[in-house]
Amino acid sequence: MNVVTISRKFQVVIPREIRKRLGLEPGQKVQALAYENRIEFIPVRALKSMRGFLQGIDTTVRRERDLSDATSLVHDRI
């Protein structure tokens, strides 16, 4: 586990190992979020660079009936 220190200006240095693993570059933007009792930094990526990242994912989803379908079934039975 990497431990970092918060400076007087509330700055932190992201450890080299993490920077390399995530491909972070100087000047790159990250989104800072407070989540429960922790801080998360999420790298901001250009949409163009994310093209195809879901390729091959199974998109079949079993869905419940639509409310309008259920309503028409009830009316058909009356």
Biopython code that builds the backbone (N, CA, C, O; Angstrom):
import numpy as np
from Bio.PDB.StructureBuilder import StructureBuilder

atoms = [
    (1, "MET", "N", (0.850, -1.172, 0.000)),
    (1, "MET", "CA", (0.000, 0.000, 0.000)),
    (1, "MET", "C", (0.898, 1.239, 0.000)),
    (1, "MET", "O", (1.867, 1.317, 0.755)),
    (2, "ASN", "N", (0.566, 2.191, -0.846)),
    (2, "ASN", "CA", (1.312, 3.438, -0.924)),
    (2, "ASN", "C", (0.680, 4.471, -0.012)),
    (2, "ASN", "O", (-0.537, 4.657, -0.023)),
    (3, "VAL", "N", (1.503, 5.142, 0.775)),
    (3, "VAL", "CA", (1.044, 6.217, 1.648)),
    (3, "VAL", "C", (1.650, 7.510, 1.137)),
    (3, "VAL", "O", (2.849, 7.571, 0.863)),
    (4, "VAL", "N", (0.830, 8.546, 1.007)),
    (4, "VAL", "CA", (1.308, 9.845, 0.558)),
    (4, "VAL", "C", (1.018, 10.869, 1.647)),
    (4, "VAL", "O", (0.167, 10.656, 2.510)),
    (5, "THR", "N", (1.740, 11.984, 1.590)),
    (5, "THR", "CA", (1.575, 13.048, 2.567)),
    (5, "THR", "C", (0.919, 14.241, 1.899)),
    (5, "THR", "O", (1.257, 14.594, 0.770)),
    (6, "ILE", "N", (-0.002, 14.850, 2.585)),
    (6, "ILE", "CA", (-0.663, 16.062, 2.084)),
    (6, "ILE", "C", (0.193, 17.260, 2.485)),
    (6, "ILE", "O", (0.505, 17.444, 3.662)),
    (7, "SER", "N", (0.573, 18.083, 1.485)),
    (7, "SER", "CA", (1.415, 19.249, 1.761)),
    (7, "SER", "C", (0.576, 20.367, 2.387)),
    (7, "SER", "O", (-0.646, 20.264, 2.495)),
    (8, "ARG", "N", (1.267, 21.441, 2.796)),
    (8, "ARG", "CA", (0.557, 22.607, 3.352)),
    (8, "ARG", "C", (-0.412, 23.214, 2.346)),
    (8, "ARG", "O", (-1.393, 23.850, 2.729)),
    (9, "LYS", "N", (-0.136, 23.018, 1.065)),
    (9, "LYS", "CA", (-1.020, 23.533, 0.013)),
    (9, "LYS", "C", (-2.066, 22.495, -0.392)),
    (9, "LYS", "O", (-2.743, 22.652, -1.407)),
    (10, "PHE", "N", (-2.193, 21.440, 0.402)),
    (10, "PHE", "CA", (-3.135, 20.342, 0.152)),
    (10, "PHE", "C", (-2.845, 19.616, -1.158)),
    (10, "PHE", "O", (-3.766, 19.186, -1.853)),
    (11, "GLN", "N", (-1.572, 19.484, -1.489)),
    (11, "GLN", "CA", (-1.154, 18.749, -2.673)),
    (11, "GLN", "C", (-0.608, 17.390, -2.266)),
    (11, "GLN", "O", (-0.062, 17.223, -1.175)),
    (12, "VAL", "N", (-0.765, 16.418, -3.167)),
    (12, "VAL", "CA", (-0.197, 15.089, -2.944)),
    (12, "VAL", "C", (0.557, 14.672, -4.200)),
    (12, "VAL", "O", (0.243, 15.137, -5.296)),
    (13, "VAL", "N", (1.539, 13.808, -4.050)),
    (13, "VAL", "CA", (2.274, 13.253, -5.186)),
    (13, "VAL", "C", (1.778, 11.828, -5.387)),
    (13, "VAL", "O", (1.817, 11.010, -4.468)),
    (14, "ILE", "N", (1.312, 11.538, -6.603)),
    (14, "ILE", "CA", (0.857, 10.185, -6.926)),
    (14, "ILE", "C", (2.103, 9.329, -7.140)),
    (14, "ILE", "O", (2.956, 9.676, -7.957)),
    (15, "PRO", "N", (2.217, 8.221, -6.421)),
    (15, "PRO", "CA", (3.408, 7.385, -6.546)),
    (15, "PRO", "C", (3.671, 6.934, -7.994)),
    (15, "PRO", "O", (2.740, 6.697, -8.764)),
    (16, "ARG", "N", (4.962, 6.824, -8.343)),
    (16, "ARG", "CA", (5.400, 6.481, -9.700)),
    (16, "ARG", "C", (4.735, 5.195, -10.201)),
    (16, "ARG", "O", (4.272, 5.141, -11.341)),
    (17, "GLU", "N", (4.689, 4.178, -9.367)),
    (17, "GLU", "CA", (4.096, 2.890, -9.755)),
    (17, "GLU", "C", (2.649, 3.065, -10.234)),
    (17, "GLU", "O", (2.240, 2.463, -11.227)),
    (18, "ILE", "N", (1.892, 3.883, -9.530)),
    (18, "ILE", "CA", (0.488, 4.124, -9.895)),
    (18, "ILE", "C", (0.418, 4.965, -11.166)),
    (18, "ILE", "O", (-0.400, 4.691, -12.044)),
    (19, "ARG", "N", (1.267, 5.987, -11.273)),
    (19, "ARG", "CA", (1.281, 6.829, -12.482)),
    (19, "ARG", "C", (1.569, 5.997, -13.721)),
    (19, "ARG", "O", (0.918, 6.159, -14.753)),
    (20, "LYS", "N", (2.549, 5.106, -13.614)),
    (20, "LYS", "CA", (2.898, 4.264, -14.766)),
    (20, "LYS", "C", (1.774, 3.297, -15.104)),
    (20, "LYS", "O", (1.429, 3.134, -16.274)),
    (21, "ARG", "N", (1.201, 2.656, -14.095)),
    (21, "ARG", "CA", (0.145, 1.668, -14.330)),
    (21, "ARG", "C", (-1.078, 2.294, -14.991)),
    (21, "ARG", "O", (-1.728, 1.672, -15.831)),
    (22, "LEU", "N", (-1.389, 3.539, -14.601)),
    (22, "LEU", "CA", (-2.559, 4.214, -15.174)),
    (22, "LEU", "C", (-2.222, 5.080, -16.376)),
    (22, "LEU", "O", (-3.117, 5.648, -17.001)),
    (23, "GLY", "N", (-0.949, 5.186, -16.703)),
    (23, "GLY", "CA", (-0.546, 5.989, -17.867)),
    (23, "GLY", "C", (-0.786, 7.472, -17.669)),
    (23, "GLY", "O", (-1.135, 8.170, -18.621)),
    (24, "LEU", "N", (-0.607, 7.968, -16.450)),
    (24, "LEU", "CA", (-0.834, 9.388, -16.158)),
    (24, "LEU", "C", (0.344, 10.222, -16.620)),
    (24, "LEU", "O", (1.496, 9.801, -16.522)),
    (25, "GLU", "N", (0.048, 11.402, -17.121)),
    (25, "GLU", "CA", (1.067, 12.323, -17.625)),
    (25, "GLU", "C", (0.961, 13.653, -16.888)),
    (25, "GLU", "O", (-0.121, 14.007, -16.417)),
    (26, "PRO", "N", (2.072, 14.405, -16.775)),
    (26, "PRO", "CA", (2.010, 15.730, -16.151)),
    (26, "PRO", "C", (1.007, 16.623, -16.881)),
    (26, "PRO", "O", (0.963, 16.648, -18.111)),
    (27, "GLY", "N", (0.215, 17.344, -16.120)),
    (27, "GLY", "CA", (-0.776, 18.251, -16.703)),
    (27, "GLY", "C", (-2.101, 17.590, -17.032)),
    (27, "GLY", "O", (-3.064, 18.276, -17.374)),
    (28, "GLN", "N", (-2.166, 16.275, -16.934)),
    (28, "GLN", "CA", (-3.418, 15.559, -17.232)),
    (28, "GLN", "C", (-4.456, 15.874, -16.160)),
    (28, "GLN", "O", (-4.119, 16.038, -14.987)),
    (29, "LYS", "N", (-5.695, 15.954, -16.561)),
    (29, "LYS", "CA", (-6.798, 16.232, -15.636)),
    (29, "LYS", "C", (-7.281, 14.937, -14.998)),
    (29, "LYS", "O", (-7.327, 13.889, -15.643)),
    (30, "VAL", "N", (-7.641, 15.026, -13.716)),
    (30, "VAL", "CA", (-8.288, 13.926, -13.014)),
    (30, "VAL", "C", (-9.498, 14.492, -12.286)),
    (30, "VAL", "O", (-9.497, 15.645, -11.856)),
    (31, "GLN", "N", (-10.509, 13.680, -12.158)),
    (31, "GLN", "CA", (-11.715, 14.075, -11.429)),
    (31, "GLN", "C", (-11.524, 13.620, -9.982)),
    (31, "GLN", "O", (-11.186, 12.462, -9.737)),
    (32, "ALA", "N", (-11.737, 14.523, -9.026)),
    (32, "ALA", "CA", (-11.587, 14.198, -7.607)),
    (32, "ALA", "C", (-12.969, 14.020, -6.995)),
    (32, "ALA", "O", (-13.825, 14.899, -7.093)),
    (33, "LEU", "N", (-13.171, 12.873, -6.363)),
    (33, "LEU", "CA", (-14.458, 12.567, -5.750)),
    (33, "LEU", "C", (-14.272, 12.183, -4.290)),
    (33, "LEU", "O", (-13.327, 11.475, -3.941)),
    (34, "ALA", "N", (-15.183, 12.656, -3.437)),
    (34, "ALA", "CA", (-15.241, 12.176, -2.056)),
    (34, "ALA", "C", (-16.259, 11.047, -2.054)),
    (34, "ALA", "O", (-17.434, 11.266, -2.347)),
    (35, "TYR", "N", (-15.815, 9.845, -1.726)),
    (35, "TYR", "CA", (-16.683, 8.674, -1.717)),
    (35, "TYR", "C", (-16.582, 8.020, -0.350)),
    (35, "TYR", "O", (-15.522, 7.524, 0.034)),
    (36, "GLU", "N", (-17.692, 8.019, 0.385)),
    (36, "GLU", "CA", (-17.731, 7.537, 1.757)),
    (36, "GLU", "C", (-16.610, 8.218, 2.541)),
    (36, "GLU", "O", (-16.647, 9.438, 2.700)),
    (37, "ASN", "N", (-15.624, 7.483, 3.033)),
    (37, "ASN", "CA", (-14.560, 8.109, 3.830)),
    (37, "ASN", "C", (-13.227, 8.157, 3.088)),
    (37, "ASN", "O", (-12.166, 8.118, 3.710)),
    (38, "ARG", "N", (-13.280, 8.241, 1.761)),
    (38, "ARG", "CA", (-12.037, 8.257, 0.992)),
    (38, "ARG", "C", (-12.116, 9.245, -0.169)),
    (38, "ARG", "O", (-13.193, 9.723, -0.526)),
    (39, "ILE", "N", (-10.973, 9.535, -0.741)),
    (39, "ILE", "CA", (-10.874, 10.405, -1.919)),
    (39, "ILE", "C", (-10.477, 9.525, -3.093)),
    (39, "ILE", "O", (-9.564, 8.707, -2.980)),
    (40, "GLU", "N", (-11.161, 9.690, -4.218)),
    (40, "GLU", "CA", (-10.822, 8.940, -5.422)),
    (40, "GLU", "C", (-10.482, 9.914, -6.534)),
    (40, "GLU", "O", (-11.178, 10.911, -6.728)),
    (41, "PHE", "N", (-9.416, 9.630, -7.263)),
    (41, "PHE", "CA", (-9.025, 10.414, -8.429)),
    (41, "PHE", "C", (-9.262, 9.554, -9.661)),
    (41, "PHE", "O", (-8.713, 8.459, -9.781)),
    (42, "ILE", "N", (-10.081, 10.053, -10.571)),
    (42, "ILE", "CA", (-10.411, 9.313, -11.783)),
    (42, "ILE", "C", (-9.848, 10.068, -12.984)),
    (42, "ILE", "O", (-10.230, 11.213, -13.224)),
    (43, "PRO", "N", (-8.944, 9.443, -13.742)),
    (43, "PRO", "CA", (-8.372, 10.129, -14.903)),
    (43, "PRO", "C", (-9.451, 10.512, -15.911)),
    (43, "PRO", "O", (-10.323, 9.709, -16.242)),
    (44, "VAL", "N", (-9.380, 11.737, -16.389)),
    (44, "VAL", "CA", (-10.303, 12.205, -17.416)),
    (44, "VAL", "C", (-9.724, 11.771, -18.755)),
    (44, "VAL", "O", (-8.585, 12.107, -19.079)),
    (45, "ARG", "N", (-10.485, 11.041, -19.517)),
    (45, "ARG", "CA", (-10.034, 10.533, -20.814)),
    (45, "ARG", "C", (-10.884, 11.161, -21.923)),
    (45, "ARG", "O", (-12.072, 11.420, -21.728)),
    (46, "ALA", "N", (-10.286, 11.399, -23.058)),
    (46, "ALA", "CA", (-11.021, 11.897, -24.217)),
    (46, "ALA", "C", (-11.950, 10.785, -24.704)),
    (46, "ALA", "O", (-11.573, 9.613, -24.703)),
    (47, "LEU", "N", (-13.148, 11.147, -25.113)),
    (47, "LEU", "CA", (-14.095, 10.146, -25.604)),
    (47, "LEU", "C", (-13.514, 9.350, -26.767)),
    (47, "LEU", "O", (-13.755, 8.149, -26.889)),
    (48, "LYS", "N", (-12.752, 10.023, -27.615)),
    (48, "LYS", "CA", (-12.164, 9.354, -28.764)),
    (48, "LYS", "C", (-11.246, 8.209, -28.335)),
    (48, "LYS", "O", (-11.189, 7.176, -29.002)),
    (49, "SER", "N", (-10.531, 8.388, -27.228)),
    (49, "SER", "CA", (-9.611, 7.347, -26.765)),
    (49, "SER", "C", (-10.352, 6.146, -26.177)),
    (49, "SER", "O", (-9.763, 5.076, -26.019)),
    (50, "MET", "N", (-11.619, 6.308, -25.855)),
    (50, "MET", "CA", (-12.394, 5.223, -25.254)),
    (50, "MET", "C", (-13.146, 4.398, -26.293)),
    (50, "MET", "O", (-13.804, 3.416, -25.949)),
    (51, "ARG", "N", (-13.053, 4.788, -27.548)),
    (51, "ARG", "CA", (-13.750, 4.074, -28.610)),
    (51, "ARG", "C", (-13.346, 2.599, -28.633)),
    (51, "ARG", "O", (-12.161, 2.268, -28.689)),
    (52, "GLY", "N", (-14.348, 1.723, -28.587)),
    (52, "GLY", "CA", (-14.118, 0.296, -28.683)),
    (52, "GLY", "C", (-13.783, -0.394, -27.374)),
    (52, "GLY", "O", (-13.504, -1.593, -27.377)),
    (53, "PHE", "N", (-13.800, 0.331, -26.232)),
    (53, "PHE", "CA", (-13.395, -0.328, -24.993)),
    (53, "PHE", "C", (-14.414, -1.340, -24.501)),
    (53, "PHE", "O", (-14.098, -2.149, -23.629)),
    (54, "LEU", "N", (-15.631, -1.318, -25.039)),
    (54, "LEU", "CA", (-16.648, -2.309, -24.672)),
    (54, "LEU", "C", (-16.778, -3.412, -25.723)),
    (54, "LEU", "O", (-17.686, -4.239, -25.646)),
    (55, "GLN", "N", (-15.889, -3.425, -26.686)),
    (55, "GLN", "CA", (-15.957, -4.400, -27.767)),
    (55, "GLN", "C", (-15.908, -5.816, -27.195)),
    (55, "GLN", "O", (-15.050, -6.147, -26.376)),
    (56, "GLY", "N", (-16.843, -6.632, -27.645)),
    (56, "GLY", "CA", (-16.891, -8.020, -27.213)),
    (56, "GLY", "C", (-17.717, -8.264, -25.971)),
    (56, "GLY", "O", (-17.870, -9.411, -25.551)),
    (57, "ILE", "N", (-18.258, -7.206, -25.368)),
    (57, "ILE", "CA", (-19.060, -7.381, -24.160)),
    (57, "ILE", "C", (-20.418, -7.981, -24.530)),
    (57, "ILE", "O", (-20.977, -7.659, -25.578)),
    (58, "ASP", "N", (-20.938, -8.842, -23.679)),
    (58, "ASP", "CA", (-22.237, -9.466, -23.912)),
    (58, "ASP", "C", (-23.326, -8.440, -23.608)),
    (58, "ASP", "O", (-23.468, -8.009, -22.464)),
    (59, "THR", "N", (-24.087, -8.051, -24.612)),
    (59, "THR", "CA", (-25.106, -7.016, -24.436)),
    (59, "THR", "C", (-26.515, -7.583, -24.307)),
    (59, "THR", "O", (-27.484, -6.826, -24.252)),
    (60, "THR", "N", (-26.639, -8.909, -24.258)),
    (60, "THR", "CA", (-27.960, -9.487, -24.093)),
    (60, "THR", "C", (-28.380, -9.344, -22.634)),
    (60, "THR", "O", (-27.698, -9.807, -21.719)),
    (61, "VAL", "N", (-29.502, -8.701, -22.450)),
    (61, "VAL", "CA", (-30.010, -8.453, -21.107)),
    (61, "VAL", "C", (-31.454, -8.912, -21.064)),
    (61, "VAL", "O", (-32.264, -8.502, -21.895)),
    (62, "ARG", "N", (-31.777, -9.749, -20.112)),
    (62, "ARG", "CA", (-33.161, -10.157, -19.940)),
    (62, "ARG", "C", (-33.891, -9.024, -19.242)),
    (62, "ARG", "O", (-33.497, -8.592, -18.158)),
    (63, "ARG", "N", (-34.951, -8.548, -19.865)),
    (63, "ARG", "CA", (-35.651, -7.373, -19.361)),
    (63, "ARG", "C", (-37.046, -7.735, -18.889)),
    (63, "ARG", "O", (-37.664, -8.675, -19.388)),
    (64, "GLU", "N", (-37.533, -6.974, -17.918)),
    (64, "GLU", "CA", (-38.905, -7.128, -17.467)),
    (64, "GLU", "C", (-39.823, -6.522, -18.518)),
    (64, "GLU", "O", (-39.398, -5.713, -19.343)),
    (65, "ARG", "N", (-41.075, -6.922, -18.475)),
    (65, "ARG", "CA", (-42.037, -6.337, -19.403)),
    (65, "ARG", "C", (-42.194, -4.860, -19.135)),
    (65, "ARG", "O", (-42.113, -4.405, -17.995)),
    (66, "ASP", "N", (-42.418, -4.130, -20.189)),
    (66, "ASP", "CA", (-42.683, -2.709, -20.091)),
    (66, "ASP", "C", (-44.013, -2.500, -19.378)),
    (66, "ASP", "O", (-44.912, -3.331, -19.502)),
    (67, "LEU", "N", (-44.153, -1.415, -18.639)),
    (67, "LEU", "CA", (-45.396, -1.118, -17.941)),
    (67, "LEU", "C", (-46.539, -0.968, -18.940)),
    (67, "LEU", "O", (-47.656, -1.403, -18.660)),
    (68, "SER", "N", (-46.284, -0.364, -20.097)),
    (68, "SER", "CA", (-47.337, -0.193, -21.099)),
    (68, "SER", "C", (-47.790, -1.548, -21.640)),
    (68, "SER", "O", (-48.972, -1.723, -21.933)),
    (69, "ASP", "N", (-46.867, -2.521, -21.779)),
    (69, "ASP", "CA", (-47.238, -3.861, -22.219)),
    (69, "ASP", "C", (-48.117, -4.542, -21.179)),
    (69, "ASP", "O", (-49.098, -5.200, -21.525)),
    (70, "ALA", "N", (-47.771, -4.386, -19.919)),
    (70, "ALA", "CA", (-48.541, -5.005, -18.842)),
    (70, "ALA", "C", (-49.930, -4.386, -18.760)),
    (70, "ALA", "O", (-50.910, -5.094, -18.526)),
    (71, "THR", "N", (-50.026, -3.082, -18.949)),
    (71, "THR", "CA", (-51.316, -2.398, -18.899)),
    (71, "THR", "C", (-52.216, -2.873, -20.034)),
    (71, "THR", "O", (-53.409, -3.096, -19.829)),
    (72, "SER", "N", (-51.653, -3.027, -21.225)),
    (72, "SER", "CA", (-52.469, -3.475, -22.357)),
    (72, "SER", "C", (-52.936, -4.919, -22.145)),
    (72, "SER", "O", (-54.043, -5.270, -22.552)),
    (73, "LEU", "N", (-52.122, -5.743, -21.527)),
    (73, "LEU", "CA", (-52.528, -7.124, -21.235)),
    (73, "LEU", "C", (-53.713, -7.148, -20.268)),
    (73, "LEU", "O", (-54.630, -7.953, -20.432)),
    (74, "VAL", "N", (-53.700, -6.273, -19.268)),
    (74, "VAL", "CA", (-54.794, -6.200, -18.303)),
    (74, "VAL", "C", (-56.064, -5.747, -19.008)),
    (74, "VAL", "O", (-57.133, -6.312, -18.779)),
    (75, "HIS", "N", (-55.960, -4.725, -19.869)),
    (75, "HIS", "CA", (-57.134, -4.217, -20.575)),
    (75, "HIS", "C", (-57.687, -5.261, -21.545)),
    (75, "HIS", "O", (-58.899, -5.345, -21.744)),
    (76, "ASP", "N", (-56.803, -6.053, -22.143)),
    (76, "ASP", "CA", (-57.250, -7.096, -23.072)),
    (76, "ASP", "C", (-58.053, -8.171, -22.345)),
    (76, "ASP", "O", (-58.958, -8.772, -22.923)),
    (77, "ARG", "N", (-57.725, -8.408, -21.097)),
    (77, "ARG", "CA", (-58.417, -9.449, -20.338)),
    (77, "ARG", "C", (-59.772, -8.985, -19.808)),
    (77, "ARG", "O", (-60.610, -9.815, -19.456)),
    (78, "ILE", "N", (-59.995, -7.697, -19.748)),
    (78, "ILE", "CA", (-61.268, -7.180, -19.192)),
    (78, "ILE", "C", (-62.375, -7.245, -20.203)),
    (78, "ILE", "O", (-63.504, -6.854, -19.908)),
]
sb = StructureBuilder()
sb.init_structure("model")
sb.init_model(0)
sb.init_chain("A")
sb.init_seg("    ")
for serial, (resi, resn, name, xyz) in enumerate(atoms, 1):
    if name == "N":
        sb.init_residue(resn, " ", resi, " ")
    sb.init_atom(name, np.array(xyz, "f"), 0.0, 1.0, " ", f" {name:<3s}", serial, name[0])
structure = sb.get_structure()
